[in-house]
Amino acid sequence: MAAATSSFSLRWYFCLNYWHPTKQELSKISGLIQQEEKARISRFHFLRDAKAAIVGRLMIRKLINLCTGVPNDGFVLGRDEHNKPFLVNIEPSAGPSTARPDNLNFNISHEGAYVVLASDSAVNHIGIDVMDISKPGRGAASQEEYFRLMNRQFTPGEWNQIKGPSIHSRITNFTRFWCLKESFVKATGVGIVIDLRTIDFQTEEDLIYEDLVNSTHVVLNGVPQLGWTFEERFIDVQHIVAVAKSGVSPCRAFEEVSIDFLLLDMNPLQPEEHRWADDILTKAVRNAN
């Protein structure tokens, strides 16, 4: 059993562009994740989507393994009514866990080239979102048409902040605010089922590549949410990530994780399934952009 960590704060990212899974890797993975999650992954049409789902699941299981000291085959994951993963229970056969965290919270997101995870035992709620700045408006006739269609997702004050001197700055600001909204509603657990105009973000500084911004504030239904903080940054020149936290904790740098790290010392739940690996490898490939 791995040594547990009584307190933790993690920010991980995984770049899908650099992982070209082999049948051997996927066969091993087929033994490490629960059967219902393997079935969910099998329903994806595109290989990139399946890869993102696999990595996200492995990230969660590795996090729990490291932070509880319980082996991979010693706990069960489930999904709540909003489809959010959570730790259901630790199997009695896993034995007593030492220094198990009192507040095991985590959230994942994936888009474009990245899968990201945030977890922090010092806060009450946490949410994360990553977005590719090349995606917004790509299917619309024009940027103006796309912004018109998205008008009801932002407050007038947010639109004033989104507007910029160039197309690139407007799309970057739009992506930034969408990341903030997504991270906040994911942290609260409600998802995108509420009127997003009830959430009003107020920024104090521009988001610039290689800089961390943690000065943004949020107002909900006209009431400032003083207990919330946000970590905003670029992972690379094309991807923005936002972390929403209810509670106080230091900002953390993101750490890149590899498939070898995610698979290291992970006990299997069941025998490997080579047909599942073959199914994943035969999925359609689409352009990353």
N, C-alpha and C positions, 0 to 999 in steps of 0.2 A: 504494500500500500504506500502511495506517495505521501510525503509530509504535507499536511494541510496548512493553509495560511489563514490566520485569524482575521486579517484585514487585507484588502487588496484594491487596486485601482488599475485597470487595464484598458488600453486602446490598441486594437490589432487591425492590421489590414493584410489582405492577400490579393496579389495581382494575378488574375486569371490568364492574362496573356502569356505568362511564363510557365503555365502548367499544361502539359500535354499528357494526359493520363494514359498509362499503359494498362493492359488487361491485368497484369499482376497487381498493380496498385488498386484498381477498381475491385478486383476479387477480394483483396484484403479489406477494403472499405466495406464491402457487402457484409462482412462479418461483424463490423463495428457499430453499425447504426440499426435502429429498430425497424422491424419489418414494415410497419405502416409508413415510415418515412421513406423507405426504399420504394414502396408502391407509389407514393406521391412523386418522387423523383422520376420514376419510370414514365409518368404521364407527360413529362415535358417533351415537346417536339424537337427543340433545338439543343445541341450539345452544350452551348455556352450556358443556357439556363439550367441544365442538369448539373453542370460543373459548379455553378454558383450555389445551388441548393445543397450539393454534397459538401462543399467547403463550409457553408454556413452551419450545417449540422455538426461537422467535425469540430468547428471552432467552439460551439456550445459544449460539446462533450469534453473537449480538452480543458476548457475553462473550469467546468465542474470537477473534473478529475484533479486539476491542480489546486483549486481553492478549497476543496473538501477533503482531499486525501483519499477519496473513495475511488476504487478502480472503475474502469469503463463499464464493466459488466455488473457493477454493484448499484446502479441507479436507473430509474425510469423517467423519461421525459414525456410530457403531454402538451396539449395546446388548449388555451382558454377559449372563451366564446368569441374573442376577437382574433383567434388564430395565432396568438402569441405563445411561443414556447415557454414552458416553465418546468421546474423540477417537481415531479409528482411525489416520489418517495425514494428512499435508499433501502435497498434490499437487506433484510436481516443477515443474509449470508456474507455481506460485505464486512461485517464486524463493526466495532465502535470506531467512529471517526473522531480524530483529535483536532481540537481548535476549529470546529466547523464554523464557517462564517454565519453570523446571525442574520445578515441581510444579503442574501445571494440574489442580486438583481443583474440583469444583462439585457442587451438588445442587439440585433444585427440588422444589416441592410446590405443590399447589393444593387449595383447598376454599372453599366459599362464594363470597365476592366476590373472593378474592385468589389470585394466582399469585405465589410468592416464590422467590428464588434466593439462595444463599450460595456464595461462593467465596473461598478464602484460600490464597495460596501459601506462607504461613509455617507451616501445619499439615500433618500427615500425612494426616488423614482429616477429612471434613466431611459433616454431614447436616443437613437442615432439614425441619421439618414445621409446617404451619399448620392450625388447626382452628377451626371455628365453634362457639362455646359453646352455641348453640341446638340443635345437632344431636344430642348424646348423649342416648339414651333416648327420642327422639321417637316411635319406632315401638313402644315397649313399653307394656304396660298401665299401668305405674306406674314411678316412679323406683326404688322398692325392687325391683321385678321386674327392671328393667334392671341394677341393681347386682348382683343375685343371678346373672344370666346372665354378667356380666363378672367374677365373683369370682375366676376362675382366671387373670386377666390381671395381677393386682397382688399384691404381697406384703402380709402383715398390717401391716407398718410403713407401707406406702404407703396402705392403707385407713384407717389411723388419721389420716394426714395429709389424706386426701381428705374425711373426715367434717367437717361444719361446722354452724354454727347455723341455716343457712337452705338452702332448695332451691337458690337461686342460687349460694351459696358452694360447695355440694357439687358442682354441675355444673361450676362454674369450676375447682375443684381437680381434678376428674376429667379435664377437658379438658387441664389443665396437665400432669398426669402422663402422659396418653396422648401428648401432643406430645413430651415428653421421651423416652419409650420409642421412638416412631417415629423421631425424629431420631437417636437413638443406633444403632438397628439399621440405619438407612439409611447412617450413616457407616461402620459396620463392614462393610457390604456383604452381610449375611446376610438381611436382610428379616425379616418377621414369620413365621419358620418355626421359631423356637426357643421354648422355654418362657419366657414373659416374666417369670415369677416368679423366674428366675435373675438378673434385672436389678432391683436395688433402689435406687430414688432416695431421697435424703435431703435435704430442703429445710431451709434455715435462716431463711427470711423469706417473707412472703406476697408473692404476685404482684399488684401494684396497677397500675391503668391509668396510663400515662405514666411508669412506673418501669421501669428495667432491673434484672433480677436475674441475677447471675453467680456466686452462692455455692453453688449446688446441687452435690451430690456423687453419684457412682454407685458401687455395689458390684456386682460381677459374680461369681456363684458364691461369694459370701462374701468376695471379695477386693476391697478398695478400688482403684478405677481412678484412680490419682493423676495420670495424664497427661491426663485429660479435663476439659474445662471446657464450660459451657453458658451460652448467652445466651438469656434468657427475657424476653418483653415482649408487650404488646398492640399490634397494629397499629391497631385501633380498639376500641370498647367491646365488640364482638362476636367478635373474632378474636384468638386467641393464637398466637404463633409461637415456636418453640424452635430454636436452632442448637447442634448438638453438634460439638465440635472436639477432635481428638487432637493436642495440641501447644499452644504458647503463642503467642498473638497478641492485640492489643488488641481490645476489643469495638468493634463498628461500628454506627453508626446506619443504619437502613434508608432508602433513597432511592427515591422513587416514579419509575417510568419510564413513558413514554408510547409509544403505537404509532408516533408519528413518530420518536422516538428509536431504536426498535428497527429501523425500516426505513431510517434514514438511511445513505447511502453503502454499502448492501449490494448486492454484485454478484449478478446472477441466476445460478442453476445451469442453468436450462433456460427455454424460452419459457413465457410465461404460459398458464394453462389456465382459460379462462372457464367451462367446464362445471363444473369443480371449485368455483369460486366460487359458481356458481348452486346447486350441491348443498349447500354449507354454509348458504347463506341460506334454504333451504327446510326446514331441520331444525326439529324441534318446539321450542317455547318452553315452559319450565316456570317456576314461581315460584322466585325466587332463594332463598327460605327453605325 
